[in-house]
Amino acid sequence: MWPTPVYKDSIMISTNISSSPAAASARPTKTTPANLLSHPQLWRAGQLGQLNSQHNSGITSGYPELDAQLPGGGWPRAGLAEVMHAQPGLGELRLLAPALADLSQDEDRWIAWINPPAIPYAPALGRFGIRSDRMLMIHPKNHADALWAAEQAARSGTCSAVLIWLDESSLKHAETRRLQVAAKQGNSFACLFRSTQGAQHASAAELRLQLHTPDTQTDTQTNVPSDSSHYSNMQVDVLKRRGGWAIDNIDIDLVGDDPIQRLQDIQQQLSLWRGMQQQPLRAAPQPARATPTAPRSISAVVQQLH
């Protein structure tokens, strides 16, 4: 027979409780505030410095000023991070370039690109030290396929990093939770690139950054910079991080070529090309023609035969 239950304060308590040592050892331990605070998945405000010193397992970003504000001293080695920007090409890939270079050289795993807005330029990746033979390009047809591919790549364990671009209008909070869990299971650094509108929505990502460039003016209506050229520096806002509050305006000098020098190189190449176009075309030399010989008479030919 089932033991007789007793209802007290809306909690059902059984009256048939064994007092044997085996049963006592099987009982769950009493939960106390001290036990909760010592749980590895919980943190208290102001513990960022302890997280950096005790669990220094992050992927260094290559920017000391940013690493000092990130749990683990860098990007999450197994988790989802979000990088929000007004439009592609503001330097978001240069921000990740040092970490991607380390992962491509130190780990024998893929770096997956899920639905990138453009095809990465292999020589540019090489200048940053990123091995192009570690790159895996995936171009899904729609949002559902892109989400599935990103989740599978992050969970598989064969990718050290998964770079993801999804449809912002179709992205849901539950989907970010799936990516976070998949990255934990596969020990992968998953980075989701989103528009600035994504900052208005909740996300399960353990790290959320928003990028903006201080040397451009932004349209307050569209939140899009007036100039989409490459920048040498940017400001990073940490919207969400484990073990600390949000922080704004982290100044970062991006790695890469000097944009002024790069512009001068382009202008030099353009002037050389224009000079070649203005030069007159030389006429191709005509092949030498053989001098025709006078035909011999029939009598001479007959005489030669005899």
C-alpha positions in Angstrom: 0.0 0.0 0.0 1.0 3.6 -0.6 2.0 5.6 2.5 -0.5 8.0 3.8 0.4 11.5 2.7 -0.1 14.5 4.9 -0.7 17.9 3.4 0.9 20.8 5.2 1.4 24.3 3.8 0.6 22.9 0.3 3.5 20.5 0.4 2.9 16.7 0.4 4.9 14.9 3.0 5.0 11.2 3.3 4.5 9.7 6.8 6.3 6.4 5.9 9.9 7.6 6.3 12.5 5.0 6.9 15.1 5.6 9.5 17.7 3.2 8.1 21.2 4.5 7.4 20.9 3.7 3.7 17.7 5.7 3.4 19.2 8.6 5.3 22.2 8.6 3.0 19.9 8.7 0.0 18.2 11.8 1.2 19.1 15.0 -0.6 21.4 17.3 1.3 19.9 20.4 2.7 20.2 23.4 0.4 21.7 26.4 2.1 22.6 29.8 0.8 26.3 28.9 1.1 25.8 25.9 -1.1 24.1 28.0 -3.7 26.8 30.7 -3.8 29.5 28.0 -4.2 27.8 26.6 -7.3 30.2 26.9 -10.3 27.4 28.2 -12.6 26.5 31.0 -10.3 28.3 34.3 -9.8 27.9 37.4 -7.7 28.5 41.0 -8.8 32.1 42.0 -8.4 33.6 38.5 -9.0 35.0 39.4 -12.4 38.6 39.6 -11.1 38.3 36.3 -9.3 36.9 34.6 -12.5 39.9 35.9 -14.5 42.4 34.7 -12.0 40.9 31.4 -11.1 39.4 30.3 -14.4 41.8 31.7 -17.0 40.4 29.5 -19.8 39.3 32.2 -22.2 40.6 32.7 -25.7 42.7 35.9 -25.6 41.2 38.5 -27.9 44.6 40.0 -28.6 43.5 43.3 -27.1 44.6 43.7 -23.4 42.1 46.4 -22.7 39.3 44.1 -23.8 40.6 41.0 -22.1 40.8 42.8 -18.8 37.0 43.2 -18.9 36.1 39.7 -20.1 35.5 36.7 -17.9 38.4 34.2 -18.3 40.5 36.9 -19.8 39.1 36.6 -23.3 36.4 35.1 -25.6 34.5 32.1 -24.2 36.3 28.9 -25.2 33.0 27.0 -24.9 30.0 29.3 -25.2 28.1 31.8 -27.3 29.2 35.4 -27.7 27.2 38.0 -29.6 28.8 40.9 -31.6 26.4 43.6 -32.6 27.1 46.3 -35.1 25.3 48.7 -37.3 26.4 47.1 -40.6 28.9 44.6 -41.8 32.5 45.8 -42.4 33.0 48.0 -39.4 35.9 45.9 -38.2 34.1 43.1 -36.5 36.3 40.4 -38.2 39.5 42.3 -37.3 38.3 42.3 -33.7 38.2 38.5 -33.8 41.3 38.1 -36.1 43.9 37.5 -33.3 41.7 34.8 -31.6 41.0 33.1 -35.0 44.7 33.1 -35.8 45.5 31.4 -32.5 42.7 28.8 -33.0 43.7 28.0 -36.6 47.3 27.5 -35.6 47.0 25.8 -32.2 44.0 23.5 -32.8 43.5 20.9 -35.5 39.8 21.8 -35.9 37.7 23.7 -38.3 36.6 27.3 -38.1 33.1 27.2 -39.6 31.5 30.2 -41.3 27.8 29.9 -41.3 26.0 32.1 -43.9 28.6 34.9 -44.1 27.5 38.1 -45.9 30.5 37.9 -48.3 33.1 35.4 -49.2 36.2 35.9 -47.0 39.3 37.0 -48.9 42.0 34.4 -48.3 45.1 36.7 -48.7 43.6 39.0 -46.1 43.1 36.1 -43.7 46.7 35.1 -44.3 48.0 38.6 -43.4 46.3 38.2 -40.0 47.9 34.8 -39.5 44.7 32.9 -40.0 45.2 29.6 -41.9 42.8 29.4 -44.8 43.0 25.6 -44.9 41.2 25.5 -41.5 38.2 27.5 -42.9 34.9 25.7 -43.6 32.3 27.7 -45.5 28.6 26.8 -45.2 25.9 28.7 -47.2 22.4 27.6 -46.1 19.3 28.5 -48.0 17.2 29.9 -45.2 17.2 30.8 -41.5 16.1 27.3 -40.3 18.9 25.6 -42.3 21.5 28.2 -41.0 20.4 27.7 -37.4 20.6 23.9 -37.8 24.1 24.1 -39.4 25.4 26.4 -36.7 24.0 24.1 -33.9 25.5 21.0 -35.5 28.9 22.6 -36.1 29.1 23.9 -32.5 28.0 20.6 -31.0 30.1 18.3 -33.2 33.4 19.0 -31.4 35.2 19.3 -34.7 35.1 23.1 -34.8 37.2 25.4 -32.6 35.1 28.4 -33.6 31.7 28.8 -35.4 31.0 32.3 -36.9 27.3 32.7 -37.5 25.1 35.2 -39.4 21.3 34.7 -39.0 18.2 36.5 -40.0 17.6 39.0 -37.2 13.9 39.2 -37.8 13.5 35.5 -37.4 15.9 34.9 -34.5 14.2 33.9 -31.2 15.5 33.7 -27.6 15.1 29.9 -27.6 17.4 29.7 -30.6 20.2 31.5 -28.9 19.7 29.1 -26.0 20.2 26.2 -28.4 23.4 27.7 -29.7 24.7 28.3 -26.2 24.1 24.7 -25.1 25.6 23.4 -28.4 28.8 25.4 -27.9 29.1 24.1 -24.3 28.7 20.5 -25.5 31.1 20.8 -28.4 33.7 23.0 -26.6 33.4 25.5 -29.3 33.6 29.3 -29.4 30.4 30.3 -31.1 30.1 34.0 -32.3 26.8 35.3 -33.5 27.0 38.5 -35.5 23.8 40.6 -35.1 22.5 44.1 -35.9 22.3 46.7 -33.2 18.5 46.0 -33.0 19.4 42.7 -31.3 20.5 44.6 -28.2 16.8 45.3 -27.5 16.0 41.6 -27.2 17.0 39.1 -24.5 19.6 36.4 -25.4 21.1 33.4 -23.7 24.6 34.3 -24.9 27.0 34.5 -22.0 28.8 37.5 -23.6 27.3 40.3 -25.6 29.3 43.2 -27.2 28.2 46.2 -29.2 30.6 47.9 -31.6 30.6 51.5 -32.8 33.3 53.7 -34.3 34.0 57.0 -32.6 35.3 58.7 -35.8 32.0 58.5 -37.7 28.6 60.1 -37.4 25.6 57.9 -37.1 22.1 58.6 -38.4 19.9 58.6 -35.4 16.9 57.4 -37.5 18.6 54.4 -39.1 21.5 53.9 -36.7 23.8 53.4 -39.7 27.2 55.2 -40.0 27.5 57.6 -42.8 30.8 56.1 -43.9 31.2 52.4 -44.4 35.0 52.4 -44.9 37.5 50.4 -42.8 38.4 51.9 -39.5 41.6 51.7 -37.4 39.9 52.0 -34.0 36.5 51.4 -32.4 34.7 51.5 -29.2 33.2 48.4 -27.6 30.3 48.3 -25.2 30.0 45.2 -23.0 26.3 44.7 -22.7 26.4 41.4 -20.8 29.2 39.3 -19.2 29.5 36.7 -16.5 30.7 38.0 -13.2 30.4 41.7 -13.8 28.2 44.6 -14.8 27.9 46.1 -18.2 30.6 48.6 -19.2 30.7 51.1 -22.1 33.3 52.7 -24.3 36.3 50.4 -24.3 38.7 52.0 -26.8 40.5 49.5 -29.1 43.0 50.0 -31.8 42.3 47.3 -34.4 45.0 45.1 -35.7 45.8 45.2 -39.4 47.3 47.5 -42.0 47.4 51.2 -41.6 44.3 52.4 -43.5 46.2 55.5 -44.7 49.0 53.4 -46.1 46.6 51.0 -47.6 44.8 53.9 -49.4 48.2 55.2 -50.7 49.0 51.8 -52.0 45.7 51.6 -53.8 46.2 55.1 -55.3 49.6 54.1 -56.5 48.4 51.0 -58.1 45.5 53.0 -59.7 47.9 55.6 -61.1 50.1 52.8 -62.6 47.1 51.3 -64.2 46.0 54.6 -65.7 49.5 55.2 -67.1 49.4 51.9 -68.8 46.0 52.7 -70.3 47.3 56.0 -71.7 50.3 54.5 -73.5 49.7 54.0 -77.3 49.5 50.4 -78.4 52.5 49.3 -80.5 51.8 47.6 -83.8 52.6 44.0 -83.8 55.6 43.1 -86.0 54.5 41.6 -89.3 56.0 38.2 -90.2 58.6 38.3 -93.0 57.2 37.2 -96.4 59.1 35.0 -98.8 60.3 36.6 -102.1 58.4 34.9 -104.9 60.7 33.3 -107.6 60.0 33.5 -111.3 58.4 30.4 -112.7 60.7 28.2 -114.7 59.8 27.3 -118.3 58.5 23.9 -119.1 61.5 23.0 -121.3 63.8 23.8 -118.4 61.9 21.5 -116.1 61.9 18.7 -118.6 65.6 19.2 -119.2 66.2 18.9 -115.5 64.3 15.6 -115.3 66.4 14.1 -118.0 
